[in-house]
Amino acid sequence: MKIDFENSNRLYYSLKEVAAHFGVNESLLRFWETEFSIIKPRKTEGGARQYTKEDIENIALVYHLVKNKGLTLEGARQTLKHNKDEETRKVQIIQKLEKIKKELEDLEHEFDSSFD
């Protein structure tokens, strides 16, 4: 389940929602929180994590470095330390391209359906 930020006015998202958005286990997000200082969700009095859009963007950056580029955690930390802005731009471009791809696939499906 992807979070639709453009059509949402929510300030916070739960750990479960964020994990589903990235297709990872909740425990991985908790682990990354201990490994990367840029991931710091707010915690309620009961200890439940609440992620802002900025938190989720930072997780997307770590996800890109570790899962897509295959960097080690140390490699990802070093990249964030020295090239965070460049990597952030790359992730934003990838996200825009994925959105365009989905829109094109939707148009193709709609086009194909109109001839049935």
N, C-alpha and C positions, 0 to 999 in steps of 0.2 A: 504494500500500500504506500504509494508516494504521497507526500504532503504537498498540497497545492497552495503554495505561498501567495500566488497572485490573487486567488479568490478567498483568502482567509485573512481575517483581521485579528486572529488570536495572538496573544502575547507569549504564551507558553505552551509547550508540547511535552507530553509525558515520555518517560524512558521507553515504554512499550511502543509508542507511536514513532519515535525516532529510530529505534532498532528496526521496526518494520519498514520504515522509509529506506533504510540502507540495506535491508535484507541480512542483518547480522544479529547475533545473540545480544541480549541486554548485558550480559557479563562482559562482552568485548568493549562496549561503550564505557562501562564502569572502569575497566582496566585502562583504556585509553585516557580516561580522566586522570588517572594516577600518573600516567607516562607523559602527558602533554599539557603544559600549563595553559595553553590557549583554550582548552576545553574545561569550562568551569560552570556547570549548571547551578542554578539556584536550588536550594533544598528547603522544603517545607519544614515545619516544626516536627512533623512525623518522619522526616528523612526522605521523602519522595523527591526525586529529581524533577526539575522543571527547566526545559531547554528553550532558549530564545532563538529567534531566527539567526542571530549572530553565532550562537553556540553551534547550531546545525551547519552553518557555513564553514565553521572551523572543523567540525567533524568531517564534512565533505572533503576538505583539504587533506586531512590526515588519511581518510579513506583512499583518496586518489593516490597519495604517495605510497601507502603501504599495500593496498590491494591491487591497484592498477599498475603502478610503476614497479612494484615488487621490492621497495626499499625496506631495509631493516628498520626497527624502531629508532635506533641511533641515527641511521641515515636520514630518516624522516625528520628527526629533531634538528639535525645539522642543516638540512634543506630549509626548514622553517626559520632557523636562526639567520641564515644568510640570504635566502631568496624567497621569503614569504610572499611579497607583493607579486613577483613574477608567477609563482605557482598559483596564487589566488586568481590571477587573470586567466591562466590556463584552465583552471577548473570552471570558471564562469563561462569561458568560450565553449568548453565541452558541454556544459549544461544547456547553453543556448542551442548548440547543434543538435543535441538529443531532443530538445523540444521541437525544433524544426522538423526533424526526422519523424517524430510522432505525428505532427500535424500533416505531413505529407502522406504517411501511412493511413491516417484517418481519411484524408481526401481520396486516396486510392481505393480504400474500402467503400466509401460512399459512391464513388464513380462506378466501381464494379457492381454494386448493389442496384444502381439505377438501370442497369441493363438486364437484370434478371427477370 
